[in-house]
Amino acid sequence: MVFSDYPIADVEPYINWSMFYAAWQVRGNEQKQQLRADAERLLARIKNEHILRLEGIAGVFPARRGRTDEGPGAEDDIVVTDPRGHEIRLPQLRNQAAEKNINLSVADYVTGEGDSVLIGKKTCGESTGNESTTGTQDYIGAFALTAGVGLKEFTEKLKSEGDNYNAIMAKLLADRLTEAFAESVHEFIRRVAWGYQRPEGIESTENDEIIMNNEAVDCTGATEIAEVTGISETAEFITTAALAEPQKFTEVAEVTTTTALAEAPKFTEIAESHETIRAAQTPPHDAVRGKYRGLRFAFGYPATPDHSLKQEIFALLGVEQMTAMRLTDNYMIDPGESLCGLFVADADAEYFTLGTLTDDQIEEYALRRGKTTEEIRKLIGTTG
């Protein structure tokens, strides 16, 4: 799915103002109120003058956990199948400072081949007691998002006018808008594109039962979306089929929203308009607090510190072909107010930090990444 010039008004309710205040290091209520008033004035200008563009791309793909017979440490790899059927390996690291006596890896949240999982009539986690077990195809989400298109030019203009305060304000607002954008897109992925968290009022269909992350959910999932006839030609919605033919897709659709056209009837059963999706959103305060099933892990953050994995996601999603984001030689994203990472649906997923990694672990990971230990240390911010 490509999100081109996504409306700021749609992500504004998801802004985490507490993090905004923390960035300014203000604590008193009076200071916060003044800062909030200044921020909202600038945000109104940004919206009215169309100063910043929110752009992004996300997708849901078949995935599995690596196998022990694929090499040392391969069980900590996430193996994603791209639209052409090629496997892309995303090695993960396992934390060494055990929390709850468990050493965690993001790979734990993807089902391995041959794993037994529950199937049966479950609606987003509610069991009916008549489930059986079987193997399954799991999935993973990938994303790259930014709220920083146009920021550089705007801040340079403000600085040239001597308005350094609003230049700093604009930068911090873009940071918060990027995080809020990610929250909004994550909502769409959970409820529609992946479909394991169905909005209230949208009925299930007989083909809805998609098994994901050790839990059967009576929700429309990625495979049904991918099977919509002609969706890559008729809808403002980019599927794995469209990703396989991006040139053909861009000839027939300027993707600006997550809305599907009437010619995609199966999709319109899920959401007839962008307004339907908005109406079904999790309350913003709950979303900001992460009160939903599944998590997103951005590269460069504590559980997934290897920035170089952005390269695989950029290639998988066609980020540079479909958006203004560019990956630099040191794996940073331009604009800097960007995020890239993975969505997981596992109900038991939790955030964690890796802690101090051993030399053996770094050496093994370097082999899986095809890089030197020195490169890996630099990428993940450790020293020898």
C-alpha positions, 0 to 999 in steps of 0.5 A: 500500500502506498500512502501519498500525501497522506492527510495530516488531519488523519494523523494529528489525533495520534500525536504523542504530546508527552514525547513532544514536551520531553524533547523540549525538556519542559515540565510545568503545566504553564510551559506545556500549555504555551508550547502546545499553543505555539505548536498548534499554530505552526501545525495549522500553518503547515496544514493550510499551506501544505508545507509538509508531505506525509509519504509512506509505503507498507505491505504484508508478506508471507514469512517464516522463522529460519531453520536450524539446518540453514546455518548457525543462528538461522533460527533467529532469522525472519525469512520473507517471501517477496511478490516474485517468490524470492526469499529475503532473509532478515537476521535478528539478534537475541537479547542477553539480559534476560527479562522474565527468564526469557531471551527475546528476539523479534524472530520469536514472533514469526511462526516457523515451518511445521509449527503447530498452531490453533485453528478454528472459530476465533474472533480476534483472540476470543476462543470458542473452545473447538480449535484444532492444531495444524501447520500454517503460513505466517505473515509479517508487515513491513513499512517505510514512512516519513513526515519530513518531505518539505521540512528542509526547505521550510526550516531553511526559510524560517532560519533565513527570517531569523525565526529559529524557534519555529525552525526547531518547532517544525523539526520536532513536529515533523518527528512527532507526525512521523510517529503518529503517521506510523500509528495510523498506518499500523491501524490500517494494517491491523484492521484492513490490509492484514485484517487480524483486528477487524473494525466493529460493524464490518462482517466476516466472510466465509473465506476470512479465516487466516491463521497468523502468529499462533492464533486463528483470527476470524478477520480478513487477512493478507491473502484475501486482499492479494486475491482481489481481482484486478485490484492493482489496476482498479484501486488506490491500494498497492498489493503484492501483485502491484509491487511485482509490477510497479511501472504498470501500477503507477500508470493506472493509479496515483495512490493517495489514500487507502481507499479502494474503487468500486470495481474491487468488490471484495475489498469494498466489503472491508472498507468502502472509503477512507472515512470508514477506516477512520471511523473504525480506528482505535481511540487515539489515546489507546493507540498512542499507549499501544493498547492493541494486538501486535507491535511494530519494530523500527530499525535503529531502535533497541530491539532491532538496532541494525540500520542496514536491514532498511536496505532489504525493506526498501528493496522489498517495498520499492520505497525509492521508486514509490516515495521521496525517501532515499537511503544513504550510504550509511543506511540513514533515511533522507528525510531524517524524519522517517521510520522503517521497520516491521509489523508483527501480529503475535498477541504476546509480542513485547518490546525489549532491549538487547543489552550487552552482546557477546563477541561470539554473538556479534561474530555469528550475526556478522556472518549471517549479515555478510559483513565484518564484525567491525561493520556490525559494531558500528551499525548497532552502536556497540564497541569492542 
